[in-house]
């Protein structure tokens, strides 16, 4: 799955903190902006995977599953 999200970067002394306003709880950090961006991307992927797995637990046997693409 691929999508685009907003990344906000703030400096905290020697660290760069990143967060994504669209995905509550998605935060990253690094000594460089690139490290913070990579850390944030990993956090977003992990959160979305966890939410997807959690949402699919306990589905009824007759539930239909498809994918939808958002442009």
C-alpha positions as YAML, in Angstrom:
chain: A
units: angstrom
residues:
- id: 1
  name: UNK
  ca: [0.00, 0.00, 0.00]
- id: 2
  name: UNK
  ca: [1.30, 3.43, -0.89]
- id: 3
  name: UNK
  ca: [-0.04, 6.80, 0.14]
- id: 4
  name: UNK
  ca: [1.17, 10.29, 0.93]
- id: 5
  name: UNK
  ca: [1.10, 11.79, 4.42]
- id: 6
  name: UNK
  ca: [2.13, 15.09, 5.97]
- id: 7
  name: UNK
  ca: [5.38, 15.16, 7.94]
- id: 8
  name: UNK
  ca: [6.00, 17.96, 10.43]
- id: 9
  name: UNK
  ca: [9.59, 18.48, 11.59]
- id: 10
  name: UNK
  ca: [10.67, 20.33, 14.72]
- id: 11
  name: UNK
  ca: [14.11, 20.76, 16.22]
- id: 12
  name: UNK
  ca: [14.69, 19.74, 19.86]
- id: 13
  name: UNK
  ca: [18.28, 20.61, 20.68]
- id: 14
  name: UNK
  ca: [20.38, 18.05, 18.74]
- id: 15
  name: UNK
  ca: [17.39, 16.00, 17.57]
- id: 16
  name: UNK
  ca: [14.83, 16.47, 14.85]
- id: 17
  name: UNK
  ca: [11.37, 15.30, 15.87]
- id: 18
  name: UNK
  ca: [8.83, 14.36, 13.19]
- id: 19
  name: UNK
  ca: [5.14, 13.63, 13.44]
- id: 20
  name: UNK
  ca: [2.22, 13.01, 11.13]
- id: 21
  name: UNK
  ca: [-1.02, 14.88, 11.89]
- id: 22
  name: UNK
  ca: [-3.12, 12.40, 9.87]
- id: 23
  name: UNK
  ca: [-1.95, 9.37, 11.88]
- id: 24
  name: UNK
  ca: [-2.26, 10.01, 15.64]
- id: 25
  name: UNK
  ca: [0.67, 8.48, 17.50]
- id: 26
  name: UNK
  ca: [2.99, 8.40, 14.47]
- id: 27
  name: UNK
  ca: [6.22, 10.01, 15.59]
- id: 28
  name: UNK
  ca: [9.83, 9.75, 14.52]
- id: 29
  name: UNK
  ca: [13.17, 11.22, 15.45]
- id: 30
  name: UNK
  ca: [16.69, 11.43, 14.19]
- id: 31
  name: UNK
  ca: [19.89, 13.46, 14.23]
- id: 32
  name: UNK
  ca: [19.15, 14.50, 10.64]
- id: 33
  name: UNK
  ca: [15.94, 15.30, 8.81]
- id: 34
  name: UNK
  ca: [16.41, 12.19, 6.65]
- id: 35
  name: UNK
  ca: [16.73, 9.98, 9.75]
- id: 36
  name: UNK
  ca: [13.62, 11.58, 11.28]
- id: 37
  name: UNK
  ca: [11.69, 11.09, 8.01]
- id: 38
  name: UNK
  ca: [12.70, 7.41, 7.81]
- id: 39
  name: UNK
  ca: [11.80, 6.89, 11.46]
- id: 40
  name: UNK
  ca: [8.40, 8.52, 10.91]
- id: 41
  name: UNK
  ca: [7.73, 6.44, 7.79]
- id: 42
  name: UNK
  ca: [8.47, 3.26, 9.75]
- id: 43
  name: UNK
  ca: [6.14, 4.38, 12.55]
- id: 44
  name: UNK
  ca: [3.33, 5.13, 10.09]
- id: 45
  name: UNK
  ca: [3.70, 1.72, 8.43]
- id: 46
  name: UNK
  ca: [3.70, -0.06, 11.79]
- id: 47
  name: UNK
  ca: [0.62, 1.79, 13.07]
- id: 48
  name: UNK
  ca: [-1.34, 1.17, 9.87]
- id: 49
  name: UNK
  ca: [-0.41, -2.51, 9.86]
- id: 50
  name: UNK
  ca: [-1.44, -2.87, 13.52]
- id: 51
  name: UNK
  ca: [-4.74, -1.05, 12.95]
- id: 52
  name: UNK
  ca: [-5.49, -3.19, 9.89]
- id: 53
  name: UNK
  ca: [-4.80, -6.44, 11.74]
- id: 54
  name: UNK
  ca: [-6.84, -5.28, 14.73]
- id: 55
  name: UNK
  ca: [-9.79, -4.31, 12.52]
- id: 56
  name: UNK
  ca: [-9.78, -7.70, 10.76]
- id: 57
  name: UNK
  ca: [-9.85, -9.77, 13.95]
- id: 58
  name: UNK
  ca: [-13.20, -11.31, 14.63]
- id: 59
  name: UNK
  ca: [-14.79, -10.63, 11.26]
- id: 60
  name: UNK
  ca: [-17.82, -12.82, 10.61]
- id: 61
  name: UNK
  ca: [-17.24, -15.74, 8.25]
- id: 62
  name: UNK
  ca: [-19.59, -14.25, 5.65]
- id: 63
  name: UNK
  ca: [-17.89, -10.85, 5.55]
- id: 64
  name: UNK
  ca: [-16.55, -9.83, 2.15]
- id: 65
  name: UNK
  ca: [-13.09, -8.32, 1.92]
- id: 66
  name: UNK
  ca: [-11.92, -6.09, -0.94]
- id: 67
  name: UNK
  ca: [-9.43, -3.31, -1.42]
- id: 68
  name: UNK
  ca: [-10.21, 0.28, -2.35]
- id: 69
  name: UNK
  ca: [-7.77, 2.79, -3.84]
- id: 70
  name: UNK
  ca: [-7.85, 6.42, -2.75]
- id: 71
  name: UNK
  ca: [-6.29, 8.84, -5.20]
...
